[in-house]
Structures are given as structure tokens and as C-alpha cells.
């Protein structure tokens, strides 16, 4: 029996080691982004398209106060409630003590400066497709914003979803660098793909998720249950969404639908952001949506 028990123990130890290796948080090389200098002026447009303020401004903030990224908004999900952290330039409670590499590692890999996994409520699966220059420009712009000494609040996530190490398995399944729309024959369509799939992370809401919470890419943009548990996020695929490109552009600028209705919920913030972008960006998003295949 002793040789059998020893063999089983060695197998268990090897499996544990393999699991520990597979679930380790990925990090960027120490020299990453060392030769990239961000431009805060360009970073403002990246910040707007990515909707950073929409999630990270303090509850109840209005107008310019939304640029104080103190965090605190609550985002309900089937796994618990996530609370947006402080990402202002405050060195103690925000990201002011981070390096550009730390920031890039968080955005592209979902790994904290301390080497821990971030929960994928932070849409790094989309941001992983961002251009390095845009990441550096975004970091430069965030450093120009007001600092807040508001402490970040802990997420309200129960067992077993609060085990951060297990997110390494989730990332192995869902974190990649491949586009959903692989054929973009025009610059406008390429730009639309970048906005929809990366910066504006539209698929995070408009695409259904599987049992593990990953996006079901076979049903890309086909609509999904609202994470809050109330209602559904509408589909944008051609079998169910018939707006013209002009309708889409107008909606992204004004919030008004072709049926004389208006946007509600989180889309209000999305439209506030898109209305600030160049008209070419809204047209590029419309071109992307009209090019989507039926699921």
C-alpha cells in the first residue's frame, strides 16, 4: 500500500503544482512601455471612448465632478456585487503611485501591481485588444485628473467566486488577443471594430455569457440578460436589429431612437461619451454594427 499511497501523493502534488502554475497572474516584462511616452491630449479621447468615468465616478456625481474617479458605484451580477475602485491620481487610495507599466499590466492583462488577478467585471478581456499607444495616452490623461482620497470599497462577492486565484483558469479560457470580426476591408470598419470590441467594450453587455461568465462569442452582440437581473440588453445582430446606419449614428449622438424613444439605464452614459467623439467614430460604430452577421 505504501508505494501506491506515495504515487498518489506525488500525482496530487504534481497536479497542485500544475494548477498553481496555470492560475498564476500574467505580468508584463519590467522593460515594457519603457520607450512609450503618452500624450494626455490624445488620451482624453481614449478615456472618453473607453467609458472610464462612467464606471469610476462617485455615485451621484454630475458634470465636471465625474472626472473625479473616486469609485464607489455598485454593479450587481449573478456572482455578487462589484464596487468600482478609486482610480484617481491619489498616491494612497488611487493609482498615483503606479508606474505606466503597472497601469498597462492592469488594463491589458487584468493583473494588479501586486501581482493579483482583477475580477473580470473590469473589462480587460476587451481592453487587451488596445493599442499600446492608446494605453500610454490614457495613462497620461488620467494623471491630469483631480485626485481623491476616498478609499476603495471591497467587492461583495461570496465563496467560491471570491477566490482570486481561480480567475487564472477563467483567463486561460477567455482572455485572448483575437478579434471577433476578422475581416474588416475598410479603414472605417477597422476603426469600428476597435471601438466596439476593444475601447467601448460593447460586447460586454450586448453578448450573452456561458455558465462560467465568459462571453459566448458564437452569439456575439445577440442580446443578453441585464446583469442586474432586470430586463434584457437588446440584440444588435441583423436578424433582430433593423436600424439604418444613419439611425445608429443619430442615436449615439443624441440618445433618441427612430421610434422617438430615448436611451435609458447605462446607455445614457455610453451616449454621453460617444457624443463627445468625432462624428467619424460614430459612423465607424454604425458601419461595424451593420456588418455583423446573424448569430
N, C-alpha and C positions, 0 to 999 in steps of 0.2 A: 504493500500500500504506500510505503514511503516514497518510492520513485514516482508513483502516479501523482501523489499529492505535490511533490516537488515540481513535476512537469506542469501541473495545473497552476501552481503558484507562479511559475515562470511565464506561462501563457498570459495569466491575468496581469502580471507586471508589465509584460510587453504591450498588451492591449491598453493598459493605463498610460504607458509612455507614448504610444501612438496617438491616443486620444488627446493627451496634453499637447503634443506637437501639432496636431491638426487644428486644435482650437486656439492656438496662440495668436495674439493680435499682430497683424502685419504692421510693419513700420517702414518709414522712408529712410533711405541712406542718410547718414549725417551730412553729407555734402549736397543733398537735394535742395534745389531752389537757391543755392548759394550765389548763382550767377544770374538770377532773375530779380529785377527791380520793378516793383509795382508802381502804377500810375493811379493816384487817387481819383483823378478826374474821370478816367475810364472806368474805374472801379465803382463809381456811383451807378452807372448803367447796369453793371453786373449785379450789384446789390439789389437794384430795383427788380430786374428780371427774375432773380432767384427768390424774391419774396422774403428776404431775411427779416425785415422789420415786421412783416405780417405775423410771424410766429413769436418774435422775441421782444416786441414792445410790451410794456407793462399793461396789465388789464385796465381798461378804461382810458388809456392814453389817446389823445386826439392831436391832429395837426403835427407840428414840429416835435411834440413830445414823443411821437412814435419813433423818432430817431434815437431815443434813449433806450438802448437794448437791455433793459433791466431784467427781462424774463418774467415768468410767473403765470403766463397763460396756461390753461389746462386743456389737454387733448385726450378725450376719452377713447378707449379702444377695447376690443374683446379681451385684452390681456391686462388691463388696468388703465390707470390714468397717468399720462406723461406730463410733466411740467417743464415748460421751456426754460432753459438756464439763462443766466446773465452772460451775454457775450459782448458787453461794452468794454472799452479800453481800461477799465479799472484793474489795477495790477493784483488786487487781493481777491476780489469777487467776480471779476470778468476775465478777459483774455489779454489784459495789458502786459502780463509777464511772459506771454508766449513769444516764440520766435515765428518767423514766416514758415519755417519747416513744420513747426508744431501745428500751425493753422492748416497747412496743406495736408498734413497727415490726417487731421480730423475730418476735413472736407472730402478727401479722395478715398480714404481707407476706413473711416469710422473708428479711428483709434486715438485715444487721448494722449496728451503729452506724457502722462504717467504710464502709458502702455496698456491701457484697459479699453475694452470694447465699448463703444457707444451703442445704445439701443437704436434700432433702425427706424424709430419714429423720426429721428434725424435722417433726412432722405439722402444719405450718402451713396445709396445704390444708383441714384440719378446723378448726383454731383461727381461721382467717379469718372464720368464722361467729360468733365470740364477741361478746357484747355488750361495748361499751366500758366499762361499769361493772364488769363481771367482770374485764376486763383490768386495770383500775386497782386493784381489790381484790386480785387475785392478786399484783400488783407490791408492794402494801403488805405483804402477808403474807410474801412471800419475803424482804423486808428485815428481818423479825424473826427469821429463822433463823440458826443459827450459821455463821460464816464459815470457809472452808477455804482454805489457801494452796497446795493441791495444783494443780500446773499441768495444764491440759487437754492431752490427748494427741492427736496428729494422726490423722486418719482413714487407713485403709489402703485407699485407692482408686487403682486403676491408670488409665492412659490408655485411652480418652479421657474416662472418667467423672469424672476429677478436674479437668476444665476447668469452673470455676465459671461462667464467662460463659455457657456453653451452657445452664445452668439457666434463663436468661431465656426461652429458647424453650420449655422444659418448663413453666414457669409460665404462659406465654401459652396453652398448651394445657389446663392442668389446674387452675390456681389461679383460683377464682371465688368468688362470694358467693351462689350459688343452692343451695337445699335439694334433696335427692333426693326426699323425701316432701313434696309440695307442698300436700297437703290434710290439715290437722290440725284437725278440727272441735271438739275439746275442749281445755281447758287442760292436762289430763293428757297428751294426745297431743302437744301442742306442747312441753311440758316434756320428754317422752321423746325427741322429735326433737332437741331442743337437747343433751340428754345424749349420745345415740347418735352423732349426726352431727357435733357440734362438740366439746364438752368431753371426753368419754371416747373420742372418735375410734375407735369400734368398727369402722367400715368399713375402717380401715387394715389390719386383719388379716383380717377376715371377707369381704372383697371381692377377687376376682381382679384382676390387673393385666394391662395390654396390653403390647405389645412394648417400649414406651418407659418402662414402670414406672408409668404412671398408672392410677388405679382405673377399672375397666370398670363404669361406673355402670349399664349395662344388665343387669349381673349382680350388682347391689347385694346384699351380705350372703349371696351364694350359696356361700360357702366358697372357700378358696384354698390354694395350696401354702404350707407354712411357709417363711418367708424363710431360715431356717437350712438348708433343704434336707432336713429330716427330717419326714416326715408331712405332714398337711394340717390347716388350720384349718377347723372344721366349719361347714356352712351353717346359716343361721338363717331361711331362707325357708320358707313353709308347705308347699311340696311335699316338703320333706325334714326338717323340724323340727316335731315334734308335741307338744312340751311344752305344758302349760297355763300360763296367766299365773301361777298360784299356784306351779307348779314353777319358773318362771323367777325369781320373787321369792325363793323359798327358796334357790335356787342362788346368787343374787347376795349373799345374806346369810351363807350357811354354807359354800358350796363343794360341797355334796352334791347329786348328781343324783337324779332319780326312780328310777334303777336301782341306787341305793345305791353308786354310784361317787363319786369325788371329783375336784375340779379339779386340773390339773397344769400345768406349764410357766408361761408368763407369766400365765395366767389366775389363778394364785394371788395375784399382786399386784393384779390387777384386782378380785378379790373382797375382798381386804383393804381396798381403797379403798371399794367400794360398801357394804360392811358398816358403814362409818362414816357413811354418808349417811343422811338421813331415809328412813323406810320409803316415803314418798310418791314419792321419786325411784326407788326400785327398782320400785315399781308402775308408774311412768311408762315406764320402760325396757321392762317386760314388755308394756305396752299398745302401745308402738311396734312391738316385735317381732311381736306377734300381728296387727298391722295391715299388715305387709309383704305386698306382692303376690308371687306366684310370678314368677321371672325369665323 
